[in-house]
Amino acid sequence: MNSKASAELILHNGRITTLDPEHPEATNLAVKDGRIVGVDDAEEYERGPNIKVIDLKGRRVIPGLNDSHLHVIRGGLNYNMELRWDGVPSLADALRMLKQQAQRTPPGQWVRVVGGWSEFQFAERRMPTLDEINDAAPDTPVFILHLYCRAMLNKAALRACGYTKDTPNPPGGEIQRDSKGNPTGLLIARPNATILYATLAKGPKLPSEHQLNSTRHFMRELNRLGLTSIIDAGGGFQNYPEDYAIIEDLHKRGEMTLRIAYNLFTQKPKQEKEDFARWIKMTGPGKGDDFFRCNGAGEMLVFSAADFEDFLEPRPDLPASLEGELKEVVALLAANKWPFRLHATYDESISRFLNVFEEVNRDVPFKGLNWFFDHCETISDRNLERVRALGGGIAIQHRMAYQGEYFMDRYGMKAAERTPPVRKMLELGIPVGAGTDATRVASYNPWVSLYWLVTGRTVGGVSMYPDHNCLSREEALRLYTQGSSWLSSESGKKGAIVSGQLADFVALTDDYFSVPEETIKGIESVLTVVGGKIVHATEEFSSHAPPPIPVLPEWSPVKVFGGYGAPLNIRKAARAAVPMPQHQRSAECHQPDLAHAVCELVASIEAARNRYAGFFGSGCDCFQF
């Protein structure tokens, strides 16, 4: 025994994917002071009373996932208010959930479904109608966001927002009207999504105590899916420092279960340079610690460079003022050594952005800046070479898994084959990190994103990419770990299970490397470790789980449905005093009463499992409201 090689945590008997080319597979690892201190050398450590030893029982273990583009700070403030349609397999189920939540929501509050879903995921393969939404919730305001394209409001929400026949359309947006000029409830981005977000902002906010609770639950939800780090891309209506107070408080309390590197997103059109000049005096890249730190500027640098990716609308033509405004901001950031990121969907926009970057680079070199583009669905090979020449990276997301059908309708199958051209990026040696762009345009579930990278299929099952633009499972995992670490200037600190790196890793429900492709979407974590501390544990590791925390407010959708896949948990529902609907037999049900009661009991047990399939598709319509 090597007494100097003491450890606080040892995990053994696992199938550990290290992503270390020198030692790609291991069976055990050791942790001390928040870092990995040994791999495949568990026998070297003393087994004293203060060391925790966990038998992995053959589970697949991977480095913790790192989403390079997720709006978690803003999302955390609202998570407990939102009903999730992410992963729900049918529109009928989604509308049942909406009806039940509307009945639970007190007067003055709204029901919000804020992105992360596509009609193509539903068995019906269609959107809800406004009549269906009004029938499900006749009295409680309902706001349903669909991608960056549109929002659906019921009549109660129209009244709450004050939208009438006299309300004018805002620039870049449309309030759909009936033959008499009255708003129908459909808001359309044409192509500016400001109308959607401005309407959402009219809804009530949670008090600070509930926002703290909401953010903790959102982080735990991400831990459940294997995330240990994210890079926050800022967002509209996310002002610094005001809207960062909650996450700052949680950091000071030591209640972070997710590492966050944050970018600052300008909030004031035509005053973007002033925003960044002020923030440069207040904070800076790297300021903070391994759990919460500034990462730089973006994803919005100037409003004139916003090339909205609403594929139901034509590509927007960006204004002539773009170059001058963007140059001022990028020159300021480069001079102050601030890394930056920029939302960039279309190659036409990217060409103009790169013209500016190359001009600034001649005066203030970008070398060592770790700047990058976000998205890049239609970037050309020529512009990829320009990105490489400037030392930039690219953060890609699975937005096309949710919008691919729209893109193909507008631009054709051939154009969709490289949206984005991930394989070409890697061949050129450009740093690439993976993510989701959650919560509004896509789901935060990283396994849906990994599925998309590996299979090239949308959530609706449409195959978009030829085999050569799809990735192997290991390549996709590297983008979600090591690739993302470059984008936060943390290469070598996280992303692999290697001695000296941060002790962030995950044991999985299923072996990512061997399960059928369709099973990838359903993978979760059974054990998530961040900095050597267990932040999520279930199944055979349940005894190691951190203590539960209450869900606030009491009427929160999270209290009954949970997060991704919105699983109705029978035990949760009972604790929340949610009445279960009376069973109604369907025409297909011919079981005797006793046998039928047994079927109901079995269905209830299945629904109470931690996986999210049990609530849905009940053949006897047990959950028909």
C-alpha positions in Angstrom: 0.0 0.0 0.0 1.1 3.5 -0.7 0.0 5.6 2.2 0.9 8.8 0.5 -1.6 8.0 -2.2 -4.6 8.5 0.0 -8.1 8.9 -1.5 -11.5 10.0 -0.4 -13.6 8.0 -3.0 -12.8 4.9 -4.9 -15.1 3.4 -7.6 -14.3 -0.1 -8.8 -15.7 -2.9 -10.9 -16.8 -0.6 -13.7 -16.4 -0.3 -17.5 -14.8 3.1 -17.5 -14.4 5.0 -20.8 -11.6 7.5 -20.0 -11.2 9.2 -23.4 -7.5 9.1 -22.6 -5.8 7.6 -25.8 -3.0 6.3 -23.6 -5.4 4.3 -21.4 -8.8 4.3 -23.0 -10.5 1.7 -20.7 -10.4 1.2 -17.0 -12.2 -0.7 -14.2 -11.6 1.6 -11.3 -10.7 5.2 -10.3 -9.8 7.2 -7.2 -10.7 10.7 -6.2 -9.3 13.2 -3.7 -9.8 16.9 -3.1 -12.2 17.1 -6.1 -9.8 15.6 -8.6 -9.0 12.3 -10.0 -5.8 11.0 -8.4 -5.7 7.5 -10.0 -7.0 5.3 -12.7 -6.8 1.5 -12.6 -4.7 1.6 -9.5 -7.3 1.2 -6.7 -5.2 -1.4 -4.9 -2.6 1.3 -4.2 -4.9 3.2 -1.8 -5.6 2.5 1.9 -9.1 1.4 2.7 -9.5 3.4 5.9 -12.8 4.3 7.7 -13.0 7.7 6.0 -12.8 6.5 2.4 -16.0 5.8 0.5 -15.8 2.7 -1.8 -18.5 2.1 -4.4 -19.0 -1.0 -6.5 -20.0 0.1 -10.0 -21.4 -3.4 -10.7 -20.2 -3.3 -14.2 -21.9 0.0 -15.2 -20.5 2.0 -18.1 -18.9 5.2 -16.8 -18.0 8.2 -18.9 -16.6 11.7 -18.3 -19.2 14.1 -17.2 -21.1 15.7 -20.1 -20.5 19.4 -20.9 -23.2 21.3 -22.9 -21.4 24.1 -24.6 -24.6 26.1 -25.3 -27.3 26.1 -22.7 -29.3 28.9 -21.2 -29.3 27.5 -17.7 -29.1 30.7 -15.7 -32.2 32.2 -17.3 -33.8 28.8 -17.5 -33.2 28.1 -13.8 -35.2 31.2 -12.8 -38.3 29.8 -14.6 -37.8 26.0 -14.5 -40.3 25.3 -11.7 -43.0 27.3 -13.6 -42.7 25.4 -16.8 -44.6 22.3 -18.0 -42.3 20.2 -20.2 -43.5 18.7 -23.4 -39.9 17.6 -24.2 -39.9 13.9 -24.9 -43.7 13.5 -24.6 -44.7 10.9 -27.3 -48.2 12.1 -28.2 -50.2 15.3 -28.5 -53.0 13.7 -26.6 -50.7 13.1 -23.6 -49.4 16.7 -23.9 -53.0 18.1 -23.8 -53.9 15.9 -20.8 -50.9 17.3 -18.9 -51.9 20.8 -19.9 -55.4 20.3 -18.6 -54.3 18.9 -15.3 -51.7 21.6 -14.7 -54.3 24.3 -15.6 -56.5 22.9 -12.8 -53.6 23.0 -10.3 -52.4 26.5 -11.2 -53.7 29.2 -8.9 -55.4 32.4 -10.1 -53.0 35.0 -11.3 -50.4 32.4 -12.5 -49.8 31.0 -16.0 -49.2 27.6 -17.5 -46.1 27.8 -19.6 -44.7 25.3 -22.2 -41.5 27.0 -23.2 -39.9 25.2 -26.0 -37.9 22.0 -26.2 -40.5 20.1 -28.3 -41.5 19.5 -31.9 -44.8 18.4 -33.4 -42.9 15.7 -35.2 -42.1 13.9 -31.9 -45.9 13.3 -31.4 -47.6 10.2 -32.7 -50.2 12.6 -34.3 -47.3 14.5 -36.0 -49.2 17.8 -35.7 -49.4 21.0 -33.6 -52.2 21.5 -31.1 -55.0 23.7 -32.3 -56.0 26.9 -30.5 -59.4 25.3 -29.8 -57.7 22.3 -28.1 -55.7 24.6 -25.9 -58.7 26.7 -24.9 -60.7 23.5 -24.2 -57.9 22.2 -22.0 -57.5 25.5 -20.1 -60.6 27.8 -20.4 -59.7 30.0 -17.5 -56.0 29.8 -16.7 -53.6 31.8 -19.0 -51.6 29.4 -21.2 -48.4 30.4 -23.2 -47.0 27.7 -25.5 -43.7 28.5 -27.3 -42.8 26.5 -30.4 -39.2 26.9 -31.4 -38.3 30.4 -32.4 -41.2 30.4 -34.8 -44.5 31.0 -32.9 -46.3 31.1 -29.7 -49.9 29.9 -28.9 -51.9 31.8 -26.3 -55.4 30.8 -25.0 -58.1 33.4 -24.6 -57.2 33.9 -20.9 -53.6 34.7 -21.9 -54.7 37.2 -24.5 -56.7 39.0 -21.8 -53.8 38.8 -19.3 -51.5 40.4 -21.9 -54.0 43.0 -23.0 -53.9 42.0 -26.7 -56.9 43.3 -28.5 -57.9 44.2 -32.1 -56.2 47.6 -31.4 -52.8 46.1 -30.5 -50.4 46.8 -33.4 -48.0 44.3 -34.8 -44.4 44.9 -33.5 -41.5 45.2 -35.9 -40.6 41.7 -37.2 -43.6 40.0 -35.6 -47.3 39.3 -36.3 -50.3 38.9 -34.0 -52.6 36.7 -36.1 -56.2 38.0 -36.4 -59.5 36.6 -37.4 -61.9 38.0 -40.0 -63.1 40.6 -37.5 -59.5 41.7 -36.6 -59.4 40.1 -33.2 -56.3 38.2 -32.1 -56.7 34.5 -32.5 -53.9 33.6 -30.0 -51.2 32.8 -32.5 -48.1 35.0 -32.4 -45.7 34.6 -35.3 -42.0 35.6 -35.6 -41.5 37.3 -39.0 -38.7 36.4 -38.4 -37.8 38.3 -35.2 -38.7 36.3 -32.1 -38.9 39.4 -29.9 -42.7 39.3 -29.9 -42.6 35.8 -28.5 -40.2 36.7 -25.7 -41.7 40.0 -24.9 -45.1 38.3 -24.4 -43.5 35.6 -22.2 -42.0 38.4 -20.1 -45.5 39.7 -19.3 -46.2 36.7 -17.1 -45.6 36.6 -13.4 -42.2 35.8 -12.0 -41.3 33.6 -9.1 -40.1 35.3 -5.9 -36.4 35.0 -5.2 -36.8 32.1 -2.7 -38.6 30.1 -5.3 -36.1 31.1 -8.0 -33.3 29.7 -5.8 -35.3 26.5 -5.5 -36.1 26.4 -9.2 -32.5 26.7 -10.2 -31.4 23.9 -7.8 -34.0 21.7 -9.3 -32.9 22.5 -12.9 -29.3 21.7 -12.0 -30.4 18.4 -10.5 -32.5 17.6 -13.6 -29.4 18.1 -15.7 -27.3 16.0 -13.3 -30.0 13.2 -13.8 -29.1 13.3 -17.5 -25.4 13.1 -16.9 -24.4 16.8 -17.2 -21.7 18.0 -14.9 -20.7 21.3 -16.8 -22.3 23.8 -19.1 -21.4 27.0 -20.8 -24.2 29.5 -20.4 -24.8 31.5 -23.6 -26.6 34.5 -22.0 -29.9 35.5 -23.5 -32.5 38.1 -24.1 -34.0 39.6 -20.9 -30.9 38.3 -19.0 -29.3 41.4 -17.6 -25.9 41.4 -15.9 -25.5 41.6 -13.0 -29.2 41.7 -11.9 -30.4 38.4 -13.3 -27.2 36.6 -12.1 -28.0 37.3 -8.4 -29.7 33.9 -7.9 -26.9 31.8 -9.3 -24.3 34.0 -7.5 -26.2 33.3 -4.2 -26.2 29.5 -4.9 -22.5 29.6 -5.6 -21.8 31.4 -2.4 -23.9 28.9 -0.5 -22.0 26.0 -2.0 -25.2 24.6 -3.6 -24.0 24.4 -7.2 -24.2 20.8 -8.5 -23.3 21.9 -12.1 -20.2 23.8 -13.2 -21.2 27.0 -15.2 -19.0 29.2 -17.3 -21.1 32.1 -18.5 -21.0 34.5 -21.4 -22.5 38.0 -21.3 -25.2 38.8 -23.9 -25.7 42.4 -24.8 -29.2 43.8 -23.9 -29.4 47.2 -25.5 -29.7 47.7 -29.3 -27.4 50.5 -30.5 -25.7 50.6 -27.0 -23.9 47.2 -27.3 -20.4 48.8 -27.0 -21.5 50.6 -23.8 -22.8 47.3 -22.4 -19.4 45.5 -22.9 -17.3 48.5 -21.8 -19.2 48.5 -18.5 -18.9 44.8 -18.0 -15.2 44.8 -18.7 -14.8 46.9 -15.6 -17.0 44.6 -13.5 -15.7 41.1 -14.4 -13.5 39.3 -16.8 -12.7 36.0 -18.4 -11.7 33.4 -15.8 -13.0 35.4 -12.9 -14.5 33.0 -10.5 -13.7 29.4 -9.8 -14.2 25.9 -11.3 -17.9 26.0 -10.4 -18.8 29.5 -11.6 -16.7 31.7 -13.8 -16.9 34.3 -16.5 -16.2 32.9 -20.0 -16.4 36.1 -22.1 -18.9 37.8 -24.4 -21.8 36.7 -26.5 -23.7 34.9 -28.0 -25.2 38.3 -29.0 -22.5 40.9 -29.7 -24.6 43.4 -31.7 -28.3 43.2 -32.5 -27.6 44.0 -36.2 -25.8 40.6 -36.5 -28.8 38.5 -35.3 -29.5 36.1 -38.2 -32.6 34.4 -36.8 -32.8 30.7 -37.7 -36.6 30.4 -38.2 -36.7 28.0 -41.1 -40.4 28.7 -41.6 -39.3 32.1 -42.8 -36.8 33.2 -45.4 -33.3 33.9 -44.4 -33.1 37.5 -43.0 -31.1 40.1 -44.7 -28.9 41.8 -42.1 -28.6 45.6 -42.1 -25.7 47.6 -43.7 -24.8 48.9 -40.2 -23.7 45.4 -39.2 -20.0 45.8 -40.1 -19.4 49.0 -38.3 -21.2 48.1 -35.2 -19.7 44.6 -35.0 -16.2 45.9 -35.6 -16.4 48.4 -32.6 -17.5 45.7 -30.2 -15.0 43.0 -31.4 -12.1 45.4 -31.4 -13.0 46.4 -27.8 -13.2 42.7 -26.7 -10.0 41.7 -28.5 -8.0 44.6 -27.0 -9.1 43.5 -23.6 -8.4 39.8 -24.2 -12.1 38.8 -23.9 -13.0 35.6 -25.7 -16.3 35.9 -27.5 -19.0 33.8 -29.2 -21.4 34.8 -31.9 -24.8 33.4 -33.0 -24.3 32.5 -36.7 -26.7 30.4 -38.6 -26.3 31.1 -42.3 -23.1 31.2 -44.5 -24.1 34.5 -45.9 -24.0 36.1 -42.5 -20.9 34.2 -41.5 -19.0 35.7 -44.5 -19.8 39.2 -43.3 -18.8 38.4 -39.7 -15.5 36.9 -40.8 -14.8 40.0 -42.9 -15.0 42.0 -39.7 -13.0 39.5 -37.7 -10.2 39.4 -40.2 -10.0 43.2 -40.3 -9.9 43.5 -36.5 -7.3 40.6 -36.3 -4.9 42.6 -38.5 -4.7 45.3 -35.8 -5.5 43.2 -32.6 -4.5 39.6 -33.1 -7.0 37.0 -32.0 -4.2 34.5 -31.1 -5.0 32.6 -27.8 -8.5 34.2 -27.6 -10.6 31.0 -27.9 -13.4 32.8 -29.8 -16.0 30.8 -31.6 -19.2 30.7 -33.6 -22.4 29.1 -32.4 -24.6 27.0 -34.7 -23.2 27.3 -38.3 -25.8 25.1 -39.9 -25.0 26.3 -43.5 -21.3 27.3 -43.2 -19.3 26.7 -46.4 -15.9 24.9 -46.6 -14.3 28.2 -47.5 -15.6 29.9 -44.4 -14.6 26.9 -42.3 -11.0 27.5 -43.5 -11.3 31.1 -42.6 -12.4 30.2 -39.0 -9.4 27.9 -38.7 -7.0 30.5 -40.0 -8.3 32.9 -37.2 -7.9 30.2 -34.5 -11.6 30.0 -33.9 -13.9 27.1 -32.8 -17.5 26.2 -33.4 -20.2 25.2 -30.9 -22.8 23.0 -32.6 -26.3 22.0 -31.3 -29.0 19.6 -32.3 -31.4 22.4 -33.4 -31.8 20.5 -36.7 -33.2 17.5 -34.8 -36.2 19.8 -34.0 -36.3 22.0 -37.2 -34.9 19.6 -39.8 -38.2 19.0 -41.5 -38.8 22.7 -41.9 -35.3 23.2 -43.3 -35.8 20.4 -45.9 -39.2 21.8 -46.9 -37.6 25.2 -47.7 -34.1 24.3 -49.0 -34.3 20.7 -50.0 -32.8 17.4 -48.9 -29.4 18.0 -50.6 -28.9 21.3 -48.7 -29.8 19.6 -45.4 -27.1 16.9 -45.7 -24.5 19.1 -44.0 -26.4 21.2 -41.5 -23.9 21.7 -39.9 -20.9 20.0 -41.7 -19.5 18.5 -38.5 -17.3 16.0 -40.3 -15.6 18.7 -42.3 -15.0 20.8 -39.2 -13.2 17.9 -37.6 -11.2 17.1 -40.7 -9.9 20.7 -40.7 -8.9 20.4 -37.0 -11.3 23.1 -35.9 -12.2 22.8 -32.1 -15.8 21.7 -31.9 -18.0 21.4 -28.8 -21.5 20.0 -28.7 -24.6 21.2 -26.9 -28.3 21.8 -27.2 -29.3 25.5 -27.2 -31.9 24.6 -24.6 -34.3 25.4 -23.3 -36.4 27.2 -25.9 -35.4 25.9 -29.3 -34.5 22.4 -28.3 -34.5 20.1 -25.3 -31.7 20.1 -22.8 -31.5 16.3 -22.9 -27.9 15.6 -24.1 -28.8 12.1 -25.1 -31.1 13.3 -27.8 -28.3 15.5 -29.1 -25.8 12.5 -29.0 -28.4 10.4 -30.8 -28.7 13.1 -33.5 -24.9 13.3 -33.9 -24.6 9.5 -34.2 -27.6 8.7 -36.4 -28.3 12.0 -38.3 -32.0 11.6 -37.5 -34.5 14.2 -36.3 -36.8 13.6 -33.2 -39.4 12.7 -35.8 -37.2 10.0 -37.2 -36.3 11.6 -40.5 -32.8 10.7 -41.7 -31.1 13.9 -42.7 -27.4 13.2 -43.2 -25.4 10.7 -45.2 -23.2 8.3 -43.2 -20.0 10.4 -43.8 -21.5 13.4 -41.9 -22.5 11.3 -38.9 -20.1 10.6 -36.0 -19.1 7.4 -34.2 -20.3 7.2 -30.7 -16.8 8.0 -29.3 -16.4 11.0 -31.6 -19.8 12.4 -30.5 -18.9 11.8 -26.8 -15.6 13.6 -27.3 -17.5 16.7 -28.6 -19.7 16.6 -25.5 -16.7 16.5 -23.2 -13.2 17.5 -24.4 -14.6 19.5 -27.3 -16.7 21.7 -25.1 -13.8 22.2 -22.6 -11.9 24.1 -25.3 -14.8 26.6 -25.7 -14.5 27.5 -22.0 -10.7 27.6 -22.1 -10.5 24.6 -19.8 -8.8 22.0 -22.0 -6.9 19.5 -19.9 -8.9 20.4 -16.8 -12.0 18.5 -17.6 -13.4 16.2 -20.3 -11.5 12.9 -19.6 -11.0 10.5 -16.7 -7.4 11.2 -16.2 -5.3 11.7 -13.1 -5.2 15.4 -12.3 -8.4 16.4 -14.0 -11.6 17.4 -12.2 -13.5 14.4 -10.7 -16.6 14.8 -12.9 -18.0 11.5 -14.2 -21.2 9.6 -14.7 -22.4 6.0 -14.5 -25.2 5.2 -17.0 -28.4 3.3 -17.1 -27.4 1.7 -20.4 -24.1 1.1 -22.1 -23.9 4.0 -24.5 -21.4 2.1 -26.7 -23.4 -1.1 -27.2 -27.1 -0.3 -27.0 -29.2 0.0 -30.2 -29.2 3.5 -31.6 -32.8 4.2 -30.7 -32.0 3.4 -27.0 -29.4 6.2 -26.9 -32.2 8.8 -26.5 -33.4 7.1 -23.3 -30.1 6.9 -21.4 -29.9 8.6 -18.0 -27.4 8.7 -15.2 -27.6 6.3 -12.2 -24.6 8.0 -10.5 -23.4 11.6 -11.2 -20.3 12.9 -9.5 -19.1 16.5 -9.7 -15.9 17.4 -8.0 -15.8 14.1 -6.2 -19.2 14.7 -4.7 -22.3 12.6 -5.6 -25.0 15.0 -6.9 -27.4 12.3 -8.3 -27.8 8.6 -7.5 -30.6 6.2 -8.2 -31.3 2.4 -8.6 -28.6 0.4 -6.9 -26.8 3.6 -5.9 -29.8 5.2 -4.2 -28.3 5.0 -0.7 -25.7 7.6 -1.9 -28.3 10.1 -3.2 -28.2 13.6 -1.8 -31.2 14.6 0.4 -34.3 15.6 -1.6 -35.3 19.2 -1.7 -38.9 20.5 -1.7 -40.4 21.9 -5.0 -41.5 25.5 -4.8 -44.1 26.8 -5.4 -46.6 24.0 -4.4 -48.4 24.2 -7.7 -45.2 23.7 -9.8 -45.5 21.3 -12.7 -42.2 19.9 -11.6 -43.8 18.7 -8.4 -46.0 16.2 -10.3 -44.5 15.7 -13.7 -40.8 16.2 -13.3 -38.6 17.3 -16.1 -37.7 15.7 -19.5 -40.4 13.4 -20.7 -42.7 14.9 -18.0 -43.1 11.6 -16.1 -46.2 11.5 -14.0 -44.9 9.9 -10.9 -47.7 8.3 -8.8 -45.9 8.8 -5.6 -45.2 12.5 -6.4 -48.8 13.0 -7.3 -50.0 11.5 -4.1 -47.6 13.7 -2.0 -48.8 16.7 -3.9 -52.4 15.8 -3.2 -53.2 15.5 -6.9 -56.3 13.5 -7.4 -55.9 10.6 -9.8 -58.6 10.5 -12.5 -61.2 7.7 -12.3 -60.4 4.8 -14.7 -62.5 4.7 -17.9 -62.4 1.5 -19.8 -61.8 1.7 -23.5 -63.6 -0.4 -26.1 -60.5 -2.7 -26.3 -60.6 -3.6 -22.6 -62.5 -6.8 -21.9 -60.9 -7.9 -18.6 -63.0 -9.0 -15.6 -63.1 -6.5 -12.8 -60.5 -8.2 -10.6 -58.1 -8.8 -13.5 -58.6 -5.2 -14.7 -57.8 -3.9 -11.2 -54.6 -5.9 -11.3 -53.8 -4.3 -14.6 -54.4 -0.9 -13.2 -52.1 -1.6 -10.2 -49.3 -2.8 -12.5 -49.7 0.3 -14.7 -49.4 2.5 -11.6 -46.3 0.7 -10.5 -44.8 1.1 -14.0 -45.7 4.8 -14.0 -44.0 5.3 -10.7 -40.7 4.1 -12.0 -37.9 6.6 -12.6 -38.1 6.2 -16.3 -40.6 8.3 -18.3 -42.5 5.8 -20.4 -45.0 4.6 -17.8 -47.5 7.5 -18.0 -47.9 7.4 -21.7 -49.9 5.3 -24.2 -52.1 3.6 -21.7 -54.2 1.2 -23.7 -57.2 1.6 -21.3 -57.1 5.4 -21.3 -56.4 5.3 -17.5 -55.2 8.9 -17.6 -57.9 10.4 -19.9 -58.9 13.6 -18.3 
